[in-house]
């Protein structure tokens, strides 16, 4: 962007003209994209960070749930936030500093890299936010209701780290369930 504006005296005016002509697309205040065909997941970290794509968005990307997800949901160590722009809706949910670095993968779409939770981490992030888990049976019912495909298995080390760092009974029930059913690798 700076190479387009380095010799312009009226930067705000130039940006306004580029926005109205479609040369730029506003992502949030002060942040712009210069092409319309960017995968929304690639933009999530730039819109509000530090963050990584997780929850239902990552579960769908990994093929663990059959439903399409209409918004890009990410985890952040900052306060929860939401943004909407031409690329879609972006929602950010808080996770603790201790659990944040566990199970993050770097992938590339639309020639742009982004951070996304591994299948195990995305499932842990999602379950940790759900209220009312009191047993492994509750976990089993929830997984069935969400139609979660656990076929590839869950990562043993990531699951243990999430169980230790989340401090959530739900994640400990998930860990016990996965070990009992033999769906860890």
C-alpha positions as CSV (number, residue, x, y, z in Angstrom):
1,X,0.0,0.0,0.0
2,X,2.8,2.4,0.9
3,X,4.3,2.1,-2.6
4,X,0.9,3.4,-4.0
5,X,0.8,6.3,-1.6
6,X,4.4,7.4,-1.0
7,X,4.3,10.5,-3.2
8,X,0.6,11.4,-2.6
9,X,-0.1,14.6,-0.7
10,X,-3.7,13.8,0.0
11,X,-3.5,10.2,1.3
12,X,-7.0,10.1,2.7
13,X,-8.5,11.4,-0.5
14,X,-6.5,8.9,-2.6
15,X,-7.7,6.0,-0.3
16,X,-11.3,7.3,-0.6
17,X,-11.0,7.4,-4.4
18,X,-9.5,3.9,-4.5
19,X,-12.3,2.6,-2.2
20,X,-15.0,4.1,-4.4
21,X,-13.4,2.8,-7.6
22,X,-13.1,-0.7,-6.2
23,X,-9.2,-0.7,-6.2
24,X,-9.3,-1.2,-2.5
25,X,-11.7,-3.1,-0.2
26,X,-11.9,-2.0,3.4
27,X,-11.4,-4.8,6.0
28,X,-11.6,-2.6,9.1
29,X,-10.5,1.0,9.9
30,X,-7.0,1.5,8.4
31,X,-6.7,-2.0,6.8
32,X,-7.5,-2.7,3.2
33,X,-7.3,-5.5,0.6
34,X,-6.4,-4.9,-3.0
35,X,-8.1,-7.9,-4.6
36,X,-11.6,-9.4,-4.1
37,X,-10.7,-13.1,-4.4
38,X,-9.0,-13.6,-1.1
39,X,-10.1,-16.5,1.2
40,X,-11.6,-14.9,4.3
41,X,-9.6,-17.2,6.6
42,X,-6.4,-15.6,5.2
43,X,-7.6,-12.2,6.4
44,X,-8.7,-13.1,9.9
45,X,-5.3,-12.8,11.6
46,X,-4.7,-9.3,10.0
47,X,-8.1,-8.0,11.0
48,X,-7.7,-8.8,14.7
49,X,-4.6,-10.4,16.2
50,X,-3.0,-12.2,17.5
51,X,-5.5,-14.8,16.4
52,X,-5.9,-18.2,14.6
53,X,-8.9,-19.7,12.8
54,X,-10.6,-22.2,15.1
55,X,-14.0,-23.4,16.4
56,X,-16.6,-24.4,13.7
57,X,-14.6,-22.7,11.0
58,X,-11.6,-24.9,11.5
59,X,-13.7,-28.0,12.2
60,X,-15.4,-27.5,8.8
61,X,-12.0,-26.8,7.0
62,X,-10.6,-30.1,8.4
63,X,-13.7,-32.0,7.3
64,X,-14.8,-32.9,10.8
65,X,-18.3,-31.4,10.5
66,X,-20.5,-31.6,7.5
67,X,-22.1,-28.1,7.7
68,X,-20.8,-25.0,6.0
69,X,-19.8,-22.2,8.3
70,X,-21.1,-18.7,7.3
71,X,-18.6,-16.7,9.4
72,X,-14.9,-17.0,10.1
73,X,-14.5,-17.7,13.9
74,X,-11.1,-17.3,15.4
75,X,-9.4,-17.6,18.8
76,X,-7.5,-14.6,20.3
77,X,-5.8,-13.8,23.6
78,X,-7.5,-10.3,23.4
79,X,-11.1,-9.4,24.1
80,X,-13.8,-11.0,22.0
81,X,-14.7,-8.9,19.0
82,X,-16.7,-9.0,15.7
83,X,-16.1,-7.4,12.3
84,X,-18.0,-7.5,9.1
85,X,-16.8,-6.4,5.6
86,X,-17.1,-7.4,2.0
87,X,-15.3,-10.8,2.7
88,X,-17.8,-11.8,5.4
89,X,-18.3,-11.9,9.1
90,X,-15.4,-12.4,11.4
91,X,-15.9,-13.3,15.1
92,X,-13.1,-13.6,17.7
93,X,-13.4,-15.5,20.9
94,X,-11.1,-15.3,23.8
95,X,-8.8,-18.1,24.9
96,X,-6.2,-18.0,27.6
97,X,-2.5,-17.3,27.0
98,X,-1.7,-20.8,28.3
99,X,-3.8,-22.6,25.8
100,X,-3.3,-20.2,22.8
101,X,-0.1,-21.7,21.3
102,X,-1.1,-25.3,21.5
103,X,-1.9,-27.0,18.1
104,X,-1.7,-24.1,15.7
105,X,-0.8,-24.9,12.1
106,X,0.3,-22.5,9.3
107,X,-1.4,-23.2,5.9
108,X,-1.7,-21.3,2.7
109,X,-4.9,-20.4,0.6
110,X,-5.2,-17.8,-2.1
111,X,-1.4,-17.5,-2.1
112,X,-1.6,-16.2,1.5
113,X,-0.6,-17.9,4.7
114,X,-2.8,-18.1,7.8
115,X,-2.9,-19.8,11.2
116,X,-5.5,-22.4,11.9
117,X,-6.1,-24.8,14.8
118,X,-5.4,-28.4,14.3
119,X,-8.4,-30.7,14.3
120,X,-7.8,-31.6,18.0
121,X,-7.3,-28.0,19.1
122,X,-10.3,-26.7,17.2
123,X,-12.5,-29.4,18.9
124,X,-11.1,-28.5,22.3
125,X,-11.6,-24.7,21.7
126,X,-15.2,-25.4,20.7
127,X,-16.0,-27.8,23.6
128,X,-14.4,-25.5,26.2
129,X,-17.0,-22.8,25.4
130,X,-19.9,-25.1,25.7
131,X,-21.7,-25.1,29.1
132,X,-23.2,-28.1,30.8
133,X,-20.8,-31.0,30.3
134,X,-21.0,-33.1,33.4
135,X,-19.8,-36.5,32.0
136,X,-18.3,-38.4,29.1
137,X,-21.9,-39.2,28.1
138,X,-22.6,-35.5,27.6
139,X,-19.5,-35.3,25.4
140,X,-20.7,-38.3,23.4
141,X,-24.2,-36.7,22.9
142,X,-22.7,-33.4,21.9
143,X,-20.3,-35.0,19.3
144,X,-23.2,-37.0,17.9
145,X,-25.5,-33.9,17.7
146,X,-22.8,-31.9,16.0
147,X,-22.0,-34.9,13.7
148,X,-18.3,-34.6,14.4
149,X,-16.2,-37.1,12.4
150,X,-13.4,-38.3,14.7
151,X,-12.1,-40.8,12.1
152,X,-8.6,-39.5,11.8
153,X,-8.3,-39.5,15.6
154,X,-7.3,-36.8,18.0
155,X,-3.7,-35.9,18.8
156,X,-2.8,-37.4,22.2
157,X,-0.2,-34.7,23.2
158,X,-2.4,-31.8,22.1
159,X,-5.4,-33.2,23.9
160,X,-3.3,-33.6,27.1
161,X,-2.0,-30.1,26.8
162,X,-5.5,-28.6,26.2
163,X,-6.8,-30.6,29.2
164,X,-4.1,-29.3,31.4
165,X,-4.1,-25.7,30.2
166,X,-7.8,-25.0,29.7
167,X,-8.8,-26.0,33.3
168,X,-12.1,-27.1,31.9
169,X,-13.9,-30.2,33.0
170,X,-15.4,-30.5,29.5
171,X,-11.9,-30.9,28.0
172,X,-11.0,-33.5,30.6
173,X,-14.2,-35.4,29.8
174,X,-13.3,-35.2,26.1
175,X,-9.8,-36.6,26.9
176,X,-11.3,-39.5,28.9
177,X,-13.8,-40.2,26.2
178,X,-11.1,-40.2,23.4
179,X,-8.9,-42.5,25.4
180,X,-11.7,-44.9,26.3
181,X,-12.9,-45.0,22.7
182,X,-9.4,-45.4,21.3
183,X,-9.6,-42.3,19.1
184,X,-6.2,-40.8,19.9
185,X,-3.1,-41.1,17.9
